[in-house]
Amino acid sequence: MTTPGTPPSPARTKGGELRAKVARLLADRPADTLTIGDMARQLGHSHGAVRNAALTLVRRGEADQGGTGQPEFRANTKTAAAAQTAVISPPGTHSPRAQAATARTSLPAATTPRQTGPIRRAGGQLYHPRELADLPDVEALNRLRDADVPVLLYGPPGTGKTSLVEAAFEDLLTVAGDGDTTVGDLIGEYTQDDAGTYVFQYGPLVTAMTEGRALLIDDATLISPKVLAALYPAMDGRRQIQVKAHKGETIKAEPGFYVVAGHNPGVHGAVLTEALASRFSVQIQIGTDYDLALALRIDARVVRVARHLAHQVELGELGWAPQLRELLSYQKTEAVLGTKAALANLVGIAPVEDRDAVAAAVIKAAGVKKIAPLTLGKQLPASAARRPPGSTGSAHRGRSR
């Protein structure tokens, strides 16, 4: 007999089922943009689980993400196909990653790097490796993985922490952490299938452990320490966890299982606890490579502004500076809307408390008299609104006489 509120006897379900459900929901509403909350309410899953599913679809190019504050998701041409395909296999589907069964205590002498750049990530974007300990960063991370040395990457948002991990590990699973992330988002939880039956959906931690895959805990320091504690037995000498919610099942880590985490020190609510820090033997600071920005042909004046603002941040005089993500966004905006609009947008995306300093730096570098956030102006006349780009309207006025 089942007590009220207790799920029926669990059955294993196909991996990636929730992601397929999210894809199906988006595909069924191709004209709509849906928030995490919208989808969580309709699917009956936790916000954290739905967020992870939606972000995975975006990384795979199977959905589009927008929204300047709360993220919004929309179907694209690949979403319908994703709705029919599970994107994460259940535990044991794939063979564990081939590597030594036990961690090495010393690394071999440096040989020709296995990874050289640029490297194309799963979503199609190129990653340009940087130097780390006299090695390409992706090679250094692979060697640390072979030696089972967990890594914590820390630095401002937009500096390429996630991109580096995605470039280094093709078998990567990702948990997008925040204050709402639960133990169920890591290990798994009961979900209700289309027939109304409760089944246990394994989480990314279990999948990574049983398939010997890499697991990125992104924004780990936004996750409650009590939730993160569920991860620790998998990282220490035990290399196993107990899934109390699923009959107390014991999950053991296969060779190749590896954890890397991301930390944004300046983000509100991010707390690097001693318990978390002690689990990561190597901690690597990640900053923006402004030389790379120049090599990518981003406006040299804007790169100079970013360097200057970053120096002020280091001195504690400012709280924000454009990172590579913002510089790449500037480049795209400039190509579409022009330099003036792109500069205005660069000022507008700065935090309000730092906006004046950013505007002053842009004015000085760009040689403009005034700059303000990108803002809608007065309403255009109906004839001007219909006019094709570049048209002066003189021919229309001539016909009207």
Secondary structure, DSSP 8 states (H G I E B T S, - for coil): ---TT---S--B--TTHHHHHHHHHHHH-TT--EEHHHHHHHHT--HHHHHHHHHHHHHTTSSEEE-SSS-EEE--TTHHHHTTS-SS--TTSS----S-SS--SS-----S-S--SSEE-TTS-EE---EETTEEHHHHHHHHHHTT--EEEE--TTSSHHHHHHHH-TT-EEEE--TT--HHHHHEEEEE-TTS-EEEEE-HHHHHHHHT-EEEEETGGGS-HHHHTTTHHHHSTT-EEEETTTTTEEEE--TT-EEEEEE-TTSTT----HHHHHT-SEEEE----HHHHHHTT--HHHHHHHHHHHHHHHTTS-S----HHHHHHHHHHHHHH-HHHHHHHHHHTS-GGGHHHHHHHHHHHHT-S--------S---HHHHHS-TT--SHHHHHHH-
